Amino acid sequence: MKKLATMALAGSLLLGGGAGAAHVFAKGDTEVKTASPYHEKALQKATFSESLKKEFHEASELKYKQLGLKQEIVKLTDKLRDLHVDAVKNGNKTALKEARKVKVKIKDINKEIKQLNKTIHEERKALKEAVKAKNKETARTHLQKLNTLKTSVNKKLEQKVSFLNEMIDILQK
């Protein structure tokens, strides 16, 4: 009797589940789905970004170059630190004085880079506001200014690399 009751229960579940599935498939997908507000917003953002694609790619390339320059600066600074310690141990005061003169130039470059980075930060804020306002032309001008500023930073970093190389040459004498 128990076996019969379990089989009846299983059969009713199978038939009931099958009928429900048949009802779902019979109904079909005749409804037209509308995009959710999230998807509409994402679509608008994608089309907005598409029109500024060239500028965004240029900004990415400039950032990539900047990171490479910063890596080079770290390596040179590490080498310079070792050379400085050796010069102090050897008592090479003339080389240290010459290196100090170059270091002053590097400090000036660092100040200029810091100021440029503050300006870049302000430009980014203005760019975000222009994107929120969906103003393509204003966003394009801010992106172009941003790319010009990033190019200036990269030039300053290149100068810094050359000064660091100069300091290394002085201390290696």
C-alpha positions, 0 to 999 in steps of 0.5 A: 500500500505504501508503495502504491501511495508513493508511486501515485504521488510521484506520478501526480507530480510528474503530470502536474509539472509537465502540465505546467511546463506545457502551459508555459511553452504554449503561451509563447513569447508574444510580449515585447520586452522593454529595456530596463532603465539600467540598460537604457542608461548603459546604452546611452553611456556606450554611445556617448563614449563611442563618439569620444573613443579616439580621445579616450584611447589617446589618454590611455596611451599617455597614461601607459607611457607615464607609467613606463617613465615612472618605472624607469625613474624608480630603477634610476633612483635605486641605482642613484641611491647606491652610487650616492652611498658609495660616493659618501663612503669614498669621500667624493665631495666634488661629485656630491656637490655637482649632483646636488646642483642637478638635484635642485633642477629635479626638485623644480621639475617635481614641483611643476609635475605636482602642479600639473597633476592638480590641474589634471585632477580639476580637468577630470572633475570637469570632464565627469560633470560634462559626461553627466550632463551628456554634453559631448562637445564640452567633454571633448574639449576637457578630454583634449585639455586632459591629454595636453596636460598628460603630454606635458607631465610625460615631457617633465618626466622625461626631463627628470629621467635625463637629469637622473642619468646625468646625476648617475654619470656624475657619481660614477666618475 
